[in-house]
């Protein structure tokens, strides 16, 4: 756990200017605003991650919502996706309250950390490949700093595919007290992962989970709690609750593999 380094990283994310298209879009939304938020000052910048630095569960989303996180400055805060997600996390014991409306509302996550593969709201929720690549180093650094994570929950196919691309490209993982490949200068052992499975064998599907090699966290998948998915019934509270239950059982060691 490296809270100070995590805080420093979030500062770097907020100051990021690598994607001119996204920056222009976010700033434009912040100026124009939605009618019912006309009296509010929009964040309009890259959105930092949020949660417990000692988290065992890492949630990976796609990107901030134009009038949600891009308005409030906190992941999954201020829109329908956040309402759905935080109520579910509260019911699962991963949050101290079921509602998140602003960064100063007292919401705290317990054993859970939320990040995204893109840190600025993209037009039509569709980031370009280069924008996904620009966000990758931030996710990689978080994976290094969040040393207690044992389960990763990817929300949607894009988050799922991008998380897999990041971890499959990492040839060496540092893990304390495991492995057989010698020691790093700081005393941690160098762990060379087993061969990563073919990407074709790791297919996105709601409720799917995969035990990845090399001491990597177990990867769980869910449909994204977007308004489009939740209001059409493609993703129901019961469906999402089952995924969180599966994660809890895995962390408790009750899942057979």
Secondary structure, DSSP 4 states (H G I P E B T S, - for coil): --HHHHHHHHHHHHT----HHHHHHHHHHHHH--GGGTTS----SPPPPEE-TT-SEEEEES---TTTHHHHSSTT-SSHHHHHHHHHHHHTTSBSSS---STTS---BSSEEEEES-SSPPGGG---HHHHHHHHHHHHHHHHH-TT--EEEEESHHHHHHHHHHHHH--EEEETT--SS-B-TTSPEEEEPPPPPPGGGS---TT-EEE-STTPPEEEEE----HHHHHHTSS-HHHHHHHHHHHHHHHTT----
